[in-house]
Amino acid sequence: MLEPRDAAELAEIVADAAARGRKLELRGGGTKADFGAPREAVVVSLAGLTGVVDYDPAELVLTVRAGTPLAEVQALVAAEGQMLAFEPWGEPGATIGGTIAAGVAGSRRVTAGSARDHLLGLMAVSGRGEVFVAGAKVVKNVTGYDLPKLMAGSWGRIGAMADLTVKVLPVPREVVTLAARGLSPEAAHAAMACALGSNAEVSAAAALSDGTVLLRVAGFAPSVAARCAALPGLLAGHCGLARLEDAAPLWQQAMTGEGLKGAVRWDVHLPPRAAPALIAALPAGAEWAMDWGGGRVWVCCDAEDDAVRQLAAGLGGEARLVAAPEAMRERVPAFHLRAKGVAALEARVRRSFDPAGVFVTGRFPEDADADAVLA
């Protein structure tokens, strides 16, 4: 394992790998090391790139090195009464760089956006071993390519991020969760759609397999109280609502799929209206949790095939294989297969940043298939 201490050392490592034809796997805290196919590559740990570069609470902007633990970043901004503008989540040991590289988005994604929407700028190293800077510390209209959005969710296939500039926001003065019980998937989706489409400004909506629906209302106390008072009337035709005091564990399950039983875990993204149909067609014994008002469905089961992915595709969605036994990860790609045109476009983008294929480790076999389209 190689452990650079700064961007210059990282650039030297990548340039040497490109010259020698070696493959490098970028890794932050290693919490998602089992995502994708088993592979052999030299691991470059970015965990040594830690520390705050610049933090201006008044300007709501934070620049931090990519290997800084996510928990430390959250504690830093929390001390100023602030939070990351997107809703990150990760296992203990996750880094801010790894979180953004994985494109993490929590339950507030439906109203606040995901990591890519709040990554303002970065310093990174391309597959050529060249250091480049993209974006800035302010939000403004610019010409050219918005490279930060390209890097977010790239899983280290384009370049190695060294420094990141992200937007932060004030923590809401009050956060309340209202819950309904005993709803079917169809009724749960209808209730969430009604709440999210209302003027109550619900910031997140989720549903669990036991029939629980969660609605989050956040903001200034008088506003939260007024909206919470209005919601039961707005949803009277769908369900009853009651305030839930200890909602954090339930939101965690909806946001991450934690606690669902099964050796195989899928992260399904699809039109929210299709979520009930997906759930109805799941294999017997499968467990699920809906987030984003039904736009994301976590599915856990023991079936080591791609039936869930096929169901998602048939409903206009796609499914990522998040966790599975090694034998399944060897034959089932992590990402939903792209159409040929999209795959070719992605391959051209990767080649422009990484012409020698330094970051093509075999973790995502579909990358090789896309490259073959261009060959």
Summary of the structure (lengths in Angstrom):
residues: 375
radius of gyration: 21.3
end to end distance: 31.8
largest distance: 66.7
contacts: 1288
relative contact order: 0.13
helix: 34%
strand: 25%
